[in-house]
Amino acid sequence: MRSTLACFLLVSLFAAPAVCQPSQVLINELGADTPDFVEIVNVGATPIDVSGWKIETYQATTGQPLFDMSWTIPAGTTPIPAGGVLVGQDSTTGVGGNIYYTGVNIFFIAGYSMEVILYDATNTPVDYVFHNKNLVGPSVNQPIGITWTGTLVAGTSSQGAIYRPSPPVDTDAAADWAIGTSAANGSKGNPNPMPMAGALINEFYTGASAAVELRNSTASAIGLTNATLLTFTDAGGGLVADPPFVFPAGVSIPANGFLVLEAGGVAGSPGTYPNSIYTGIAWGWNGSMSVEIVLLNDSGYGLDYVIYDHFGTIAGAGPNLVAPTTWTGDFDMGTGDTHERVQIADTNTATDWAKNTNAHSLGTYNPPQVSGTMGIVFNEFNMGSVDYVELLNTTANPVDVSGYVIKSWYMSTTGTWSNDGNGTIPTVPPIPAGGVICLLEAGTAGAAGAYPNSYYLGWSFLFVSSDELEAVLYGPLGILPIDFVRSYQSENPNKWPGTNNPGLPWTGAQVCVNQVSADIIERMTLVERDNAGDWKRQGTGVGTTPGALNPLQTGSNAYFSHYGTGCIGAYNIPVLSGTGSPAPGNPITLEMTFTPVAAPMLICVGLGTGSLPMNPGCNLQVNPLAFTIPFSTGSTTYMTLPATLPASVTTPFDIYVQVLYGDAVNPWGISSTNPLQIHIDV
């Protein structure tokens, strides 16, 4: 709410050489819940310090609202970032971050009229909202210079969240606001939702039985009653509008699902495509015309937009783009009738789209979207007091993993794999390029967690640190397997092979350090090699960097990689792994599990992967051999050997290590580990 008149009076009285502008901070949400709260939002492009600003509230069952409370935002309050919010609430529960305790009661009750006034640090009123539930006409509390028009849901029996839909609009009117029946309709502590947000144009088809496919990019159904689809076509003489399609009452898109709008028929009746309804509009489209499509919510805000410029005459967005939707780039290449998104993420750019002669995939994911999921991989598991799974985006673009599926299994001492927790990832922010997201078990699905980049799944894992683990990540709706991890705790991986891999590549055995309970399983590299050598399992408690890259993910291409297999001995086949970042001058650790006890050993270091037979079924696989180091094992079946890599290496270099043991259990007297590649990266 702008205080233009009040500002003018102040400037006139004090001759201030200033230009009054609309307030950078607005009232954003009121919560009549437990606790009651008021939220303000920074709509500017820079952070703003609101220390010393004041919020006043008024309420009444009938008649003029009466004074309720006044709260001055404390000095030293963290500035509100651009687009960010600050909450004042009347309870100490949940205080922290951008949520503050007012120290006084806010008496918001369902069925009451409510008024809120926001003052800046000079005590100038800058914004105002009036939920005139039980009063027709203006309030006596409305500050001079503040305007207010319209009626904000007068006569509604209850309210839990009164909020500005995103993006915040300030026209000094009730029309700027929306109202819900519970606080869940808003988003306390976060920017408010825009009604129907998450509905995207996913594909359009210009052949016979033309159609537009919408996709729900969220984990909750989206109702589209009174939303509007605008379409425009250009056959060479300029864009011409088709009749608008207004969505009938009750039409919705299921969570992570699709709705196809088909040309012709009786509007709202089932169409011939999967998950389709007819529009009643005869779209006379073909593959040789430009097509512009605009999806609006029931308030007329832009939800999504696409333009195919067949003639190459429009640079960027066309003339019918509706805010807050944006569009950059030129989608003007290709032939055929199928126009489809090529990735799950929505970047509002022409690169999201492609035109081709492929058969359409109306009613389901487009083939490029499914194949485009392959850059998301597991990055960390925690099996301690806080179970979580962390995902890494190895691509150069943000990727939305909402709707992806995680499946996991565990094995204790029975030798039988059991389900460890399956579920769908709720609506969460996209993972930035090269970034991670930490998915915490249980909680409120999609709610932010305590760690950076962390969000609750709303469902639980059964992780136990003493168990073996296998996990598979699937793309949307569980259609395509994307990544697989196998981690063994103490049982020999060669004794109980996994059975849950849906056919994804995987090499080697990743085993817990010292065969003790280990809560943390971390990827050590940024590059996915589907190899146990990429992983490290050790430690207890919470991971060292949940919600961020792991300490050993240095950004280089240094790595350990298992290959081949060892030779069976007293405790089955010994396993050789490495931890650390193998860069010049760095310390690393070689870890050996299932070794014979108090036995002679020979560390073989080679410069290649050539194989030399030692006895039937057992090969030395680090040839040509560079040197050997004699050693002996200890009193347990586990041991580590620290080493420091030479600092003189100036170009990427590979060395290969395999350890041989004197082992009386082996008929030939020798057992050995798997060979291990150490790629030293500069």
C-alpha positions as CSV (number, residue, x, y, z in Angstrom):
1,M,0.0,0.0,0.0
2,R,1.5,3.3,-1.0
3,S,1.2,6.3,1.3
4,T,1.4,8.9,-1.5
5,L,-0.5,11.7,0.3
6,A,1.2,11.1,3.7
7,C,4.6,11.3,2.0
8,F,3.6,14.4,0.1
9,L,2.6,16.1,3.3
10,L,5.8,15.2,5.0
11,V,7.9,16.5,2.1
12,S,5.9,19.7,2.0
13,L,6.1,20.4,5.8
14,F,9.8,19.7,6.1
15,A,10.9,20.7,2.6
16,A,12.7,17.4,2.3
17,P,14.5,17.2,-1.0
18,A,13.2,13.6,-1.6
19,V,11.1,11.8,-4.2
20,C,8.5,9.6,-2.6
21,Q,8.3,6.1,-3.9
22,P,6.0,3.2,-3.3
23,S,7.1,1.2,-0.2
24,Q,9.7,-1.4,-0.8
25,V,8.1,-3.4,2.1
26,L,4.5,-4.6,2.1
27,I,2.2,-6.5,4.5
28,N,2.2,-10.0,2.9
29,E,0.2,-12.4,5.1
30,L,-1.9,-12.5,8.2
31,G,-2.4,-15.8,10.1
32,A,-5.3,-16.4,12.4
33,D,-4.0,-19.7,13.7
34,T,-1.7,-21.0,16.4
35,P,0.3,-18.9,16.6
36,D,-1.2,-15.7,15.1
37,F,1.3,-13.8,13.0
38,V,1.9,-11.0,10.6
39,E,4.3,-11.4,7.7
40,I,5.9,-8.6,5.6
41,V,7.7,-8.9,2.3
42,N,10.5,-7.0,0.6
43,V,9.3,-6.4,-3.0
44,G,12.4,-4.4,-3.9
45,A,15.6,-5.6,-5.7
46,T,17.9,-5.0,-2.7
47,P,17.9,-6.0,0.9
48,I,16.3,-3.6,3.4
49,D,16.8,-3.0,7.1
50,V,13.5,-2.8,8.9
51,S,14.9,-2.3,12.4
52,G,12.6,0.2,14.1
53,W,9.6,-0.4,11.8
54,K,6.3,-1.0,13.5
55,I,3.3,-3.3,13.0
56,E,-0.1,-2.4,14.5
57,T,-3.1,-4.6,14.6
58,Y,-6.8,-4.0,15.2
59,Q,-9.7,-6.5,15.5
60,A,-13.4,-6.6,16.4
61,T,-16.4,-9.0,16.3
62,T,-18.7,-6.2,15.1
63,G,-18.4,-2.6,14.3
64,Q,-15.1,-0.6,14.2
65,P,-12.0,-2.7,14.9
66,L,-10.3,-1.8,18.2
67,F,-6.6,-1.5,19.0
68,D,-5.0,-5.0,19.5
69,M,-1.2,-4.6,19.7
70,S,1.8,-2.7,18.5
71,W,5.2,-4.4,17.8
72,T,8.4,-2.5,16.9
73,I,10.9,-4.6,15.0
74,P,14.0,-4.8,17.2
75,A,17.3,-3.0,16.3
76,G,19.8,-5.3,14.7
77,T,17.2,-7.4,12.9
78,T,18.7,-9.1,9.9
79,P,17.8,-7.1,6.7
80,I,15.1,-8.7,4.6
81,P,16.7,-9.9,1.3
82,A,15.2,-9.0,-2.0
83,G,12.0,-11.1,-2.4
84,G,12.3,-12.3,1.2
85,V,9.9,-12.1,4.1
86,L,9.9,-11.4,7.9
87,V,7.4,-12.8,10.4
88,G,6.3,-11.5,13.7
89,Q,4.3,-14.1,15.8
90,D,2.8,-14.2,19.3
91,S,4.6,-17.4,20.4
92,T,8.2,-18.5,21.0
93,T,7.5,-21.8,19.3
94,G,9.3,-22.1,16.0
95,V,11.2,-18.7,16.4
96,G,14.4,-18.5,14.5
97,G,15.7,-17.4,11.1
98,N,13.2,-14.9,9.7
99,I,10.5,-15.6,12.4
100,Y,10.5,-13.3,15.4
101,Y,8.5,-13.3,18.7
102,T,6.5,-10.1,19.2
103,G,6.3,-10.4,23.0
104,V,2.6,-9.4,22.9
105,N,-0.5,-11.3,21.9
106,I,-2.0,-10.9,18.4
107,F,-5.7,-11.4,18.8
108,F,-6.7,-12.7,15.4
109,I,-9.7,-15.0,15.5
110,A,-11.7,-16.6,12.7
111,G,-14.8,-14.6,12.1
112,Y,-13.3,-11.3,13.4
113,S,-12.6,-8.2,11.3
114,M,-8.8,-7.6,11.2
115,E,-6.7,-4.5,10.4
116,V,-3.0,-4.2,10.1
117,I,-0.9,-1.1,9.6
118,L,2.8,-1.1,8.7
119,Y,4.9,2.0,9.7
120,D,8.5,2.6,8.7
121,A,11.2,3.7,11.1
122,T,10.1,7.4,10.8
123,N,6.6,6.3,11.9
124,T,5.2,7.0,8.5
125,P,2.4,4.5,7.5
126,V,3.5,2.6,4.4
127,D,1.0,-0.2,4.0
128,Y,-2.4,-1.2,5.2
129,V,-4.8,-4.1,4.9
130,F,-8.4,-4.4,6.1
131,H,-10.2,-7.7,6.4
132,N,-13.6,-6.1,6.8
133,K,-15.5,-9.2,7.9
134,N,-18.1,-7.4,10.0
135,L,-18.0,-3.8,8.9
136,V,-19.3,-2.3,5.7
137,G,-17.5,0.9,4.9
138,P,-14.1,2.5,5.9
139,S,-12.5,2.0,9.2
140,V,-11.6,5.0,11.5
141,N,-8.2,3.4,11.9
142,Q,-7.2,3.9,8.3
143,P,-4.2,6.2,8.3
144,I,-4.4,9.6,6.6
145,G,-2.9,9.3,3.1
146,I,-3.6,5.6,2.9
147,T,-6.3,4.4,0.5
148,W,-8.2,1.2,0.5
149,T,-10.9,0.0,-2.0
150,G,-13.0,-3.1,-2.1
151,T,-14.2,-5.6,0.4
152,L,-11.9,-8.4,1.5
153,V,-14.1,-11.5,1.8
154,A,-16.7,-9.9,4.0
155,G,-19.2,-12.4,5.4
156,T,-16.7,-15.4,5.3
157,S,-17.2,-17.6,8.3
158,S,-13.5,-18.3,9.0
159,Q,-10.1,-17.4,7.8
160,G,-6.7,-18.9,8.6
161,A,-4.4,-17.2,6.1
162,I,-5.1,-13.8,4.4
163,Y,-2.3,-13.3,1.9
164,R,-1.1,-11.6,-1.2
165,P,-0.7,-14.2,-4.0
166,S,2.7,-14.1,-5.6
167,P,3.9,-12.0,-7.2
168,P,2.9,-9.4,-4.7
169,V,0.6,-6.7,-6.3
170,D,-0.1,-3.4,-4.6
171,T,-3.1,-1.4,-5.9
172,D,-4.3,-0.4,-2.5
173,A,-7.3,-2.7,-2.9
174,A,-8.9,-5.9,-1.5
175,A,-8.4,-7.4,-5.0
176,D,-4.6,-7.6,-4.1
177,W,-5.4,-10.3,-1.5
178,A,-6.6,-13.9,-1.3
179,I,-8.1,-15.8,1.7
180,G,-7.9,-19.4,2.8
181,T,-9.5,-21.5,5.4
182,S,-6.3,-22.4,7.2
183,A,-2.7,-21.1,7.6
184,A,-1.7,-23.9,5.1
185,N,-3.2,-21.8,2.3
186,G,-0.4,-19.3,2.8
187,S,3.3,-20.0,3.4
188,K,4.4,-18.5,6.6
189,G,8.1,-17.5,6.5
190,N,8.3,-18.0,2.7
191,P,7.0,-16.1,-0.4
192,N,3.3,-16.9,-0.8
193,P,2.0,-19.2,-3.5
194,M,0.4,-18.0,-6.6
195,P,-2.9,-19.8,-7.2
196,M,-2.5,-22.7,-9.7
197,A,1.3,-22.3,-9.7
198,G,3.1,-25.3,-11.0
199,A,0.7,-25.9,-14.0
200,L,2.9,-25.8,-17.1
201,I,2.4,-26.1,-20.9
202,N,4.3,-29.4,-21.6
203,E,3.5,-30.1,-25.3
204,F,1.4,-28.9,-28.2
205,Y,0.5,-30.8,-31.3
206,T,-0.5,-29.1,-34.6
207,G,-1.5,-32.1,-36.6
208,A,-5.0,-33.6,-36.9
209,S,-6.8,-33.4,-33.6
210,A,-4.6,-30.5,-32.4
211,A,-4.0,-30.4,-28.7
212,V,-2.2,-28.7,-25.8
213,E,-0.8,-30.8,-23.0
214,L,-0.5,-29.3,-19.5
215,R,1.7,-30.9,-16.8
216,N,1.4,-30.5,-13.0
217,S,5.0,-30.0,-11.8
218,T,4.0,-30.3,-8.1
219,A,3.1,-33.2,-5.8
220,S,-0.4,-31.9,-5.2
221,A,-3.4,-31.7,-7.5
222,I,-4.0,-28.3,-9.1
223,G,-7.5,-27.2,-9.6
224,L,-8.0,-25.1,-12.8
225,T,-11.5,-23.9,-12.4
226,N,-11.8,-20.5,-14.3
227,A,-8.2,-20.6,-15.5
228,T,-7.8,-19.6,-19.1
229,L,-5.9,-20.8,-22.1
230,L,-5.2,-18.2,-24.8
231,T,-3.9,-19.3,-28.2
232,F,-2.7,-17.3,-31.2
233,T,-1.6,-18.5,-34.6
234,D,0.2,-16.9,-37.6
235,A,-0.1,-18.4,-41.1
236,G,2.0,-15.5,-42.5
237,G,-0.1,-12.4,-42.0
238,G,0.5,-11.9,-38.2
239,L,-0.8,-13.4,-35.0
240,V,-4.5,-14.0,-34.8
241,A,-6.3,-14.9,-31.6
242,D,-8.3,-18.1,-31.3
243,P,-11.3,-18.1,-29.0
244,P,-10.2,-18.4,-25.4
245,F,-10.7,-21.6,-23.5
246,V,-12.0,-21.1,-19.9
247,F,-11.6,-24.2,-17.8
248,P,-14.9,-25.5,-16.5
249,A,-15.6,-25.9,-12.8
250,G,-14.0,-29.0,-11.3
251,V,-11.2,-29.5,-13.9
252,S,-7.9,-30.3,-12.3
253,I,-4.5,-31.8,-13.0
254,P,-3.5,-34.7,-10.7
255,A,-0.2,-34.5,-8.7
256,N,2.7,-34.9,-11.1
257,G,0.2,-35.7,-13.8
258,F,-1.2,-34.4,-17.1
259,L,-4.2,-32.8,-18.7
260,V,-4.6,-32.7,-22.5
261,L,-6.8,-30.1,-24.0
262,E,-8.1,-31.4,-27.4
263,A,-9.6,-29.3,-30.2
264,G,-13.3,-29.6,-31.0
265,G,-15.9,-31.7,-29.2
266,V,-18.1,-30.4,-26.4
267,A,-16.1,-28.3,-24.0
268,G,-15.2,-30.1,-20.8
269,S,-16.2,-33.6,-22.0
270,P,-13.7,-36.4,-22.2
271,G,-11.4,-36.3,-25.3
272,T,-9.8,-39.1,-27.2
273,Y,-6.3,-38.7,-25.8
274,P,-5.2,-40.0,-22.5
275,N,-6.1,-37.7,-19.6
276,S,-7.9,-35.3,-22.0
277,I,-10.9,-33.1,-22.3
278,Y,-12.4,-31.3,-25.3
279,T,-12.1,-27.5,-25.6
280,G,-15.0,-27.0,-28.0
281,I,-12.6,-24.8,-30.1
282,A,-11.7,-25.8,-33.7
283,W,-8.0,-25.1,-33.7
284,G,-7.1,-25.2,-37.4
285,W,-3.4,-25.5,-36.7
286,N,-0.6,-27.0,-38.9
287,G,3.1,-27.4,-38.7
288,S,3.8,-24.4,-41.0
289,M,2.5,-21.7,-38.8
290,S,3.6,-19.8,-35.7
291,V,1.8,-20.7,-32.4
292,E,1.7,-18.6,-29.2
293,I,0.1,-20.1,-26.1
294,V,-0.6,-18.4,-22.8
295,L,-1.9,-20.1,-19.6
296,L,-3.5,-17.8,-17.1
297,N,-4.8,-18.5,-13.6
298,D,-8.2,-17.6,-12.4
299,S,-7.0,-14.1,-11.5
300,G,-5.5,-13.4,-14.9
301,Y,-1.8,-13.9,-13.9
302,G,0.5,-15.7,-16.3
303,L,1.3,-19.3,-15.3
304,D,3.2,-20.4,-18.3
305,Y,4.0,-19.3,-21.9
306,V,5.5,-20.7,-25.1
307,I,5.8,-19.3,-28.6
308,Y,7.0,-21.2,-31.7
309,D,8.0,-18.6,-34.3
310,H,7.8,-20.4,-37.6
311,F,8.7,-17.4,-39.7
312,G,11.6,-16.2,-37.5
313,T,10.2,-12.7,-37.3
314,I,9.7,-12.4,-33.5
315,A,12.7,-11.9,-31.3
316,G,12.1,-13.4,-27.8
317,A,8.6,-13.3,-26.4
318,G,5.6,-12.5,-28.5
319,P,3.1,-9.7,-27.9
320,N,0.8,-11.7,-25.7
321,L,3.1,-12.6,-22.8
322,V,1.4,-12.1,-19.4
323,A,3.4,-11.4,-16.2
324,P,4.8,-12.8,-14.1
325,T,5.7,-15.4,-16.8
326,T,8.9,-14.6,-18.6
327,W,10.4,-15.9,-21.9
328,T,13.8,-15.5,-23.5
329,G,15.3,-16.9,-26.7
330,D,13.9,-17.9,-30.0
331,F,12.0,-21.2,-30.6
332,D,12.0,-21.1,-34.4
333,M,13.8,-24.3,-35.6
334,G,12.6,-27.8,-36.5
335,T,9.9,-29.4,-38.6
336,G,6.9,-31.5,-37.9
337,D,3.8,-31.1,-35.7
338,T,5.2,-32.2,-32.3
339,H,6.3,-29.3,-30.1
340,E,7.6,-30.6,-26.8
341,R,9.5,-29.7,-23.7
342,V,12.9,-31.5,-23.6
343,Q,13.5,-31.3,-19.9
344,I,11.6,-31.5,-16.6
345,A,12.9,-28.1,-15.3
346,D,11.1,-24.9,-16.5
347,T,13.6,-22.1,-17.3
348,N,11.2,-20.0,-19.3
349,T,13.5,-20.1,-22.3
350,A,13.3,-21.4,-25.8
351,T,15.9,-24.0,-25.0
352,D,13.3,-25.8,-22.9
353,W,11.5,-26.7,-26.2
354,A,12.1,-28.6,-29.5
355,K,10.0,-29.1,-32.6
356,N,10.2,-32.4,-34.4
357,T,8.5,-35.1,-36.5
358,N,8.3,-37.6,-33.6
359,A,5.0,-39.1,-32.6
360,H,3.4,-37.0,-29.9
361,S,3.4,-38.3,-26.3
362,L,0.2,-36.5,-25.2
363,G,-0.9,-37.5,-21.7
364,T,2.6,-38.6,-20.5
365,Y,6.2,-37.4,-20.2
366,N,7.9,-36.5,-23.4
367,P,10.8,-38.9,-24.3
368,P,13.5,-36.2,-24.0
369,Q,12.2,-35.3,-20.5
370,V,12.7,-38.9,-19.3
371,S,16.1,-39.3,-20.8
372,G,17.1,-35.8,-19.5
373,T,16.9,-37.0,-15.9
374,M,20.1,-39.0,-16.1
375,G,22.3,-36.2,-14.6
376,I,20.8,-36.6,-11.1
377,V,22.7,-39.0,-8.8
378,F,22.8,-40.0,-5.2
379,N,25.3,-38.0,-3.2
380,E,25.0,-38.9,0.4
381,F,23.0,-41.1,2.8
382,N,22.6,-40.7,6.6
383,M,21.6,-43.7,8.6
384,G,21.8,-42.2,12.1
385,S,19.5,-40.2,14.2
386,V,18.5,-38.1,11.2
387,D,17.9,-40.2,8.1
388,Y,18.2,-38.4,4.9
389,V,19.2,-38.9,1.2
390,E,21.1,-36.2,-0.7
391,L,21.0,-35.8,-4.4
392,L,23.6,-34.2,-6.7
393,N,22.9,-32.4,-10.0
394,T,25.8,-33.1,-12.3
395,T,24.3,-31.2,-15.2
396,A,24.8,-27.6,-16.3
397,N,21.1,-26.6,-15.7
398,P,18.8,-26.6,-12.7
399,V,16.7,-29.8,-12.5
400,D,13.4,-30.1,-10.7
401,V,13.2,-33.5,-8.9
402,S,9.7,-33.1,-7.6
403,G,7.9,-36.3,-8.5
404,Y,11.0,-38.4,-8.7
405,V,10.9,-41.7,-6.8
406,I,13.4,-43.2,-4.3
407,K,13.4,-46.9,-3.5
408,S,15.7,-48.5,-1.0
409,W,16.4,-51.9,0.6
410,Y,18.3,-53.2,3.6
411,M,19.8,-56.5,4.7
412,S,20.7,-57.4,8.3
413,T,22.0,-60.8,9.1
414,T,19.4,-62.9,7.4
415,G,20.7,-62.7,3.9
416,T,17.3,-61.4,2.7
417,W,16.7,-58.0,1.3
418,S,13.8,-56.0,2.8
419,N,12.2,-52.8,1.7
420,D,13.8,-49.8,3.5
421,G,11.4,-47.0,2.3
422,N,9.9,-46.1,-1.0
423,G,8.2,-42.8,-1.9
424,T,7.8,-39.9,-4.2
425,I,9.8,-36.6,-3.7
426,P,7.3,-33.8,-3.0
427,T,7.3,-30.4,-4.5
428,V,10.8,-29.0,-3.8
429,P,12.9,-26.2,-5.4
430,P,15.0,-27.3,-8.4
431,I,18.5,-28.5,-7.7
432,P,20.9,-25.8,-9.1
433,A,23.5,-26.8,-11.6
434,G,26.3,-28.6,-9.7
435,G,24.3,-28.3,-6.5
436,V,22.7,-30.7,-4.1
437,I,19.4,-31.1,-2.3
438,C,19.0,-32.9,1.1
439,L,15.8,-34.9,1.5
440,L,14.9,-35.5,5.2
441,E,12.6,-38.3,6.2
442,A,9.2,-37.6,7.7
443,G,8.1,-34.1,8.5
444,T,5.7,-32.0,6.4
445,A,6.1,-32.9,2.8
446,G,8.0,-30.1,1.0
447,A,8.7,-28.0,4.1
448,A,12.1,-26.6,4.5
449,G,14.5,-28.5,6.9
450,A,17.1,-27.2,9.3
451,Y,20.1,-27.9,7.0
452,P,21.0,-25.8,3.9
453,N,19.0,-26.9,0.8
454,S,17.0,-29.4,2.9
455,Y,13.4,-30.4,2.6
456,Y,11.1,-33.0,4.3
457,L,9.8,-35.9,2.3
458,G,6.7,-36.6,4.4
459,W,7.6,-40.3,4.5
460,S,10.3,-42.3,6.3
461,F,13.3,-44.6,5.7
462,L,14.2,-47.6,7.9
463,F,17.9,-47.0,7.6
464,V,20.1,-48.7,10.2
465,S,23.8,-48.2,10.3
466,S,24.6,-51.8,10.8
467,D,22.7,-52.9,7.7
468,E,23.6,-53.3,4.1
469,L,22.0,-50.8,1.8
470,E,20.9,-50.7,-1.9
471,A,19.0,-47.7,-3.3
472,V,17.6,-46.8,-6.7
473,L,16.6,-43.3,-7.9
474,Y,13.8,-43.2,-10.5
475,G,12.6,-40.3,-12.7
476,P,9.1,-38.9,-12.5
477,L,6.4,-41.4,-11.6
478,G,9.1,-44.1,-11.2
479,I,9.3,-44.5,-15.0
480,L,13.0,-44.7,-15.6
481,P,15.8,-45.8,-13.2
482,I,18.5,-43.1,-13.0
483,D,21.0,-44.1,-10.4
484,F,22.0,-47.0,-8.2
485,V,24.1,-47.3,-5.1
486,R,25.2,-50.5,-3.2
487,S,26.8,-50.2,0.2
488,Y,27.8,-53.0,2.5
489,Q,28.4,-52.8,6.2
490,S,30.2,-55.9,7.4
491,E,29.0,-58.9,5.5
492,N,31.2,-59.7,2.5
493,P,29.6,-58.3,-0.7
494,N,30.7,-61.3,-2.6
495,K,28.7,-63.6,-0.2
496,W,25.4,-61.8,-0.6
497,P,25.2,-60.1,-4.0
498,G,22.5,-57.5,-4.3
499,T,19.3,-58.2,-6.2
500,N,17.6,-54.8,-6.4
501,N,19.6,-53.2,-9.2
502,P,17.2,-52.6,-12.2
503,G,20.0,-53.0,-14.7
504,L,22.1,-49.8,-14.0
505,P,25.9,-50.1,-14.3
506,W,27.7,-50.7,-11.0
507,T,31.3,-51.9,-10.4
508,G,33.0,-52.8,-7.1
509,A,32.2,-53.3,-3.5
510,Q,31.9,-50.4,-1.1
511,V,32.4,-51.5,2.5
512,C,32.2,-49.8,5.9
513,V,35.5,-48.7,7.5
514,N,36.5,-51.1,10.3
515,Q,33.3,-53.1,9.9
516,V,31.6,-51.0,12.7
517,S,28.4,-49.1,12.5
518,A,28.7,-46.2,10.1
519,D,26.0,-43.7,9.7
520,I,27.4,-41.6,6.8
521,I,27.8,-42.8,3.2
522,E,29.3,-40.0,1.1
523,R,30.2,-39.6,-2.5
524,M,33.9,-38.4,-2.8
525,T,33.7,-37.2,-6.4
526,L,31.7,-34.8,-8.5
527,V,31.8,-37.2,-11.5
528,E,29.5,-40.2,-11.7
529,R,31.3,-43.4,-12.6
530,D,28.8,-45.9,-11.1
531,N,31.7,-47.3,-9.2
532,A,32.1,-48.2,-5.5
533,G,35.4,-46.3,-5.5
534,D,33.4,-43.1,-5.7
535,W,32.0,-43.6,-2.2
536,K,33.1,-43.5,1.5
537,R,31.3,-45.0,4.4
538,Q,32.3,-44.1,7.9
539,G,31.5,-42.0,10.9
540,T,28.5,-41.5,13.1
541,G,25.9,-38.8,13.7
542,V,25.0,-36.3,11.0
543,G,27.0,-35.9,7.8
544,T,29.7,-33.3,7.8
545,T,28.0,-31.1,5.2
546,P,24.3,-32.0,4.8
547,G,22.8,-29.9,2.1
548,A,26.2,-29.0,0.6
549,L,28.9,-30.7,-1.4
550,N,30.9,-33.3,0.6
551,P,34.4,-32.4,1.8
552,L,36.2,-34.6,-0.7
553,Q,34.2,-33.3,-3.6
554,T,36.9,-30.9,-4.5
555,G,35.8,-30.1,-8.0
556,S,38.7,-31.9,-9.6
557,N,38.4,-35.2,-11.5
558,A,40.5,-37.1,-9.0
559,Y,39.0,-40.4,-8.0
560,F,39.4,-44.1,-6.9
561,S,37.9,-46.7,-9.1
562,H,37.4,-50.4,-8.4
563,Y,37.8,-52.9,-11.3
564,G,38.3,-56.6,-11.7
565,T,38.0,-59.0,-8.7
566,G,40.2,-60.4,-6.0
567,C,41.0,-64.0,-5.0
568,I,39.2,-65.8,-2.3
569,G,40.8,-66.3,1.1
570,A,40.1,-67.0,4.8
571,Y,37.3,-64.4,5.0
572,N,36.1,-64.6,1.4
573,I,37.5,-62.0,-1.1
574,P,39.3,-59.1,0.5
575,V,38.2,-55.6,-0.5
576,L,40.6,-52.7,-1.3
577,S,39.2,-49.1,-1.2
578,G,40.6,-45.6,-1.1
579,T,39.5,-42.4,0.6
580,G,40.7,-38.9,0.3
581,S,41.2,-36.7,-2.8
582,P,44.0,-38.1,-4.9
583,A,45.6,-34.9,-6.1
584,P,49.4,-34.1,-6.1
585,G,50.7,-33.8,-2.5
586,N,47.4,-34.9,-0.9
587,P,47.1,-37.5,1.8
588,I,45.0,-40.6,1.0
589,T,44.2,-43.8,2.9
590,L,44.1,-47.3,1.5
591,E,41.5,-49.4,3.4
592,M,41.5,-53.2,3.3
593,T,38.6,-55.3,4.6
594,F,38.3,-59.1,5.0
595,T,42.1,-59.6,5.2
596,P,43.7,-62.7,6.7
597,V,45.0,-62.1,10.3
598,A,48.7,-61.8,11.0
599,A,49.7,-62.7,7.5
600,P,52.4,-61.5,5.1
601,M,51.2,-59.1,2.4
602,L,52.6,-57.5,-0.7
603,I,51.4,-54.2,-2.0
604,C,51.7,-54.2,-5.8
605,V,51.8,-50.9,-7.6
606,G,51.5,-50.9,-11.3
607,L,51.1,-48.5,-14.3
608,G,48.3,-50.4,-16.2
609,T,45.5,-52.9,-15.9
610,G,47.2,-55.8,-17.6
611,S,46.5,-59.2,-16.2
612,L,49.0,-61.8,-15.1
613,P,47.8,-65.3,-13.9
614,M,49.0,-66.3,-10.5
615,N,46.9,-69.5,-10.0
616,P,43.7,-70.8,-11.4
617,G,41.0,-68.1,-11.3
618,C,43.3,-65.5,-9.6
619,N,45.2,-62.8,-11.5
620,L,47.5,-59.9,-10.7
621,Q,45.8,-57.0,-12.6
622,V,48.1,-54.0,-12.2
623,N,50.6,-54.7,-15.0
624,P,53.0,-53.5,-16.0
625,L,54.2,-53.7,-12.4
626,A,56.2,-50.7,-11.2
627,F,57.2,-51.7,-7.6
628,T,56.1,-53.7,-4.6
629,I,56.1,-53.0,-0.9
630,P,56.2,-55.9,1.6
631,F,54.1,-55.6,4.7
632,S,52.0,-57.7,7.1
633,T,48.5,-57.7,8.3
634,G,47.4,-57.0,11.9
635,S,45.3,-58.8,14.4
636,T,41.9,-58.0,12.8
637,T,40.4,-58.5,9.4
638,Y,40.6,-54.7,8.7
639,M,43.5,-52.4,8.2
640,T,44.4,-49.0,6.8
641,L,47.6,-47.6,5.2
642,P,48.0,-43.9,5.0
643,A,50.0,-42.5,2.1
644,T,50.9,-39.1,0.5
645,L,50.8,-38.7,-3.2
646,P,53.9,-37.2,-4.9
647,A,53.6,-33.4,-5.3
648,S,55.7,-33.4,-8.4
649,V,52.9,-34.7,-10.7
650,T,52.0,-32.0,-13.2
651,T,49.7,-33.9,-15.5
652,P,46.8,-36.3,-14.8
653,F,48.3,-39.7,-13.9
654,D,46.9,-43.1,-13.1
655,I,48.4,-45.7,-10.8
656,Y,47.0,-49.1,-10.0
657,V,47.2,-51.0,-6.7
658,Q,46.4,-54.6,-5.7
659,V,47.4,-56.3,-2.4
660,L,48.4,-60.0,-2.2
661,Y,48.3,-62.0,1.1
662,G,49.8,-65.2,2.3
663,D,46.6,-67.1,3.0
664,A,46.7,-70.8,4.1
665,V,42.9,-71.1,3.5
666,N,43.4,-70.6,-0.3
667,P,44.5,-73.9,-1.9
668,W,47.3,-72.0,-3.7
669,G,48.4,-70.1,-0.6
670,I,47.6,-66.6,-1.9
671,S,44.5,-64.4,-1.7
672,S,44.2,-60.9,-3.0
673,T,42.1,-57.8,-3.1
674,N,40.3,-56.3,-6.0
675,P,42.6,-54.0,-8.1
676,L,42.1,-50.3,-7.4
677,Q,42.7,-47.4,-9.9
678,I,43.9,-44.2,-8.4
679,H,43.4,-41.3,-10.8
680,I,45.6,-38.4,-9.7
681,D,44.2,-35.1,-11.0
682,V,46.0,-31.8,-11.1
